[in-house]
């Protein structure tokens, strides 16, 4: 069963994004050595997390060799990630397994075109290796699929100075043309994912529980990150 893993936000500068989100009261974790890192993670004790990543536009030129190695859907996904602009760029769905072989077979049986298995790895700031696998469905606007991290990476306890407790829901817009493939991936049964009709498939907004005050939109790097209706920030806004 696939569940909501994390939301990806493309940024122009990962160093600037980490600084800004720390200024907003979030506890950030570098994906690797900060001097060379291209991504950073915003964890919560439970539920989906947020990944911020920086990817030069020139990487889109690797679309064709990437497609030759892993299949057309993989090349299309890389080009999507490397596209210009900041903001929500993708949604990852995860399995509990560290191997996606069975998940890939199930998606192909359901009629969803997917790439070959792609094996990834990174080195944490403490030098420990992290391994994972992912699959790229077609079209590239659909969520992609990731395995469980090997070894697991979620911190045992996460606190944020701004009061954020976790993602309340990810609002996902799904175009009519993509709905059957989207349903084959996840449907509308994930507790953190709300599906809404949209002209284009993609993440619309991410709502957070526990936020004590509204976030400065100038520091969000294009991501619509807002307080859930149950958060203190929302109550304060309604009173005002």
TADA-V993694 format. One record per run of one state. SS is the DSSP state (H for helix, E for strand, - for the rest). FROM is the first residue (numbers start at 1). LEN is the number of residues. If there is no record, write none. Layout:
BEGIN
ss->SS from->FROM len->LEN
ss->SS from->FROM len->LEN
END
This chain:
BEGIN
ss->- from->1 len->2
ss->E from->3 len->8
ss->- from->11 len->3
ss->H from->14 len->10
ss->- from->24 len->5
ss->E from->29 len->2
ss->- from->31 len->8
ss->E from->39 len->4
ss->- from->43 len->6
ss->E from->49 len->5
ss->- from->54 len->3
ss->H from->57 len->14
ss->- from->71 len->1
ss->H from->72 len->11
ss->- from->83 len->4
ss->E from->87 len->8
ss->- from->95 len->6
ss->H from->101 len->9
ss->- from->110 len->4
ss->E from->114 len->1
ss->- from->115 len->3
ss->E from->118 len->6
ss->- from->124 len->5
ss->E from->129 len->7
ss->- from->136 len->1
ss->E from->137 len->1
ss->- from->138 len->6
ss->E from->144 len->3
ss->- from->147 len->3
ss->E from->150 len->1
ss->- from->151 len->15
ss->E from->166 len->9
ss->- from->175 len->1
ss->H from->176 len->10
ss->- from->186 len->7
ss->E from->193 len->5
ss->- from->198 len->4
ss->E from->202 len->8
ss->- from->210 len->7
ss->H from->217 len->3
ss->- from->220 len->5
ss->E from->225 len->3
ss->- from->228 len->4
ss->H from->232 len->8
ss->- from->240 len->1
END
